[in-house]
Each structure stands twice: as C-alpha cells, then as structure tokens.
C-alpha cells in the first residue's frame, strides 16, 4: 500500500476541518495518515491508527485524535 501512495500521493482520502491538508488511506484494519507536499514533492507519514485502539482510548476517556497543541500523559 505504501508503494501505491508513492506512485500516486493523492490516492488517500482528503481530510477536512482541523485535519485539512492531510490524507488517509485504509489498510485493513488500520488507517495511515499522511501529508503530501506538492511544492517540495515529499510525503510525510503522520500516524498509523487502529479502530480497535481508538475505541479503547475513547472508552478510557482519552481523545480519539489529538491536534498539534494537545499533549498526552
């Protein structure tokens, strides 16, 4: 799947709102989040998430998605 992203960086689903500018691609059972900078022609892989892990964190009271200013302890 990473090769697919390298061949066509815009293959992932574009995100909206506070994650605008990033893309995600589903690699069962995970989601890979990344940024493609057209001007510099680079990919930056941001996160590798599991729905199961996100559900567990939600049940424990942790936020599902953290923005750049939030910290975890």
Rosetta blueprint (number, residue, H / E / L):
1 X L
2 X H
3 X H
4 X H
5 X H
6 X H
7 X H
8 X L
9 X H
10 X H
11 X H
12 X L
13 X E
14 X E
15 X L
16 X L
17 X H
18 X H
19 X H
20 X L
21 X L
22 X E
23 X E
24 X E
25 X E
26 X E
27 X E
28 X L
29 X L
30 X E
31 X E
32 X E
33 X E
34 X E
35 X E
36 X E
37 X E
38 X L
39 X L
40 X L
41 X L
42 X E
43 X E
44 X E
45 X E
46 X E
47 X E
48 X E
49 X E
50 X E
51 X H
52 X H
53 X H
54 X H
55 X H
56 X H
57 X H
58 X H
59 X H
60 X H
61 X L
62 X L
63 X L
64 X L
65 X L
66 X L
67 X L
68 X L
69 X L
70 X L
71 X L
72 X L
73 X L
